[in-house]
Amino acid sequence: MKKILMTLTLVSALLTAGCQQPFSDSRTLSGSEPPPVQVETDSGLHDADLGTYCWSQKNGSGMCVDAAGAIDSLAGQPPIHVVPGETVRLLMDYEPKPTNLTLRQTTPDRRESKVALDGLEFKTPDAPGLYYYDFSAWWMDEDEEDVSNGDAHYSFLIQVQ
C-alpha cells in the first residue's frame, strides 16, 4: 500500500509540474514512450519489461502510465538464468542518457534491497535463487532543479543457479 501511495504521489506531482507551462525544446524527449532496455548476460540479450513511466513529448504534451511492480508484472514469465557473481549489463540505446539511475532487487518473500550499479552493470547475488529487479531511469531537466522530463521503470527476473 505504501508503494502505491508513493507512486500515485509521484505521478500526481509530475503531472502537476508538466501542466504548469509548455515544455521548451530543452525539456522534451523524443518518442512517444521511454526507450526499451535490454538485459545482457552471458546467455545473451533479454528484453526488460517497461512498467510505470511519465514521458514528455515535443508537442508540449506528456503521458504517464502506471503498471504493477516486478513481482506482479513478471508472474508466470521465465527467468533469465545466470551464475553467482555474473556481470549483468543493462543496455539502453537512447540520447540523451538518463541523469539518474537506480536498481532494486526483491526476493519472492518481498525483501527489497538496493543494488550497486557500476555504470549500467551489476553483479548477480552469490546465493542461488529467484530475484526480481526494478530498474529506474530519470531524465532530469538541465535548467530547472527537481524537474523530471521523463522517468521509466523496467523489470526483469533473474534465476541464480
Salt bridges, closest charged atoms under 4 A:
GLU40 OE1 - ARG89 NE 3.87
ASP72 OD1 - ARG110 NH2 3.91
GLU95 OE2 - LYS97 NZ 3.63
ASP109 OD2 - ARG111 NE 2.96
GLU112 OE2 - LYS3 NZ 1.64
GLU112 OE1 - ARG104 NE 3.33
GLU121 OE2 - ARG89 NE 3.65
ASP141 OD1 - ARG27 NE 3.75
GLU144 OE2 - ARG27 NH1 2.65
ASP151 OD1 - HIS153 NE2 3.03
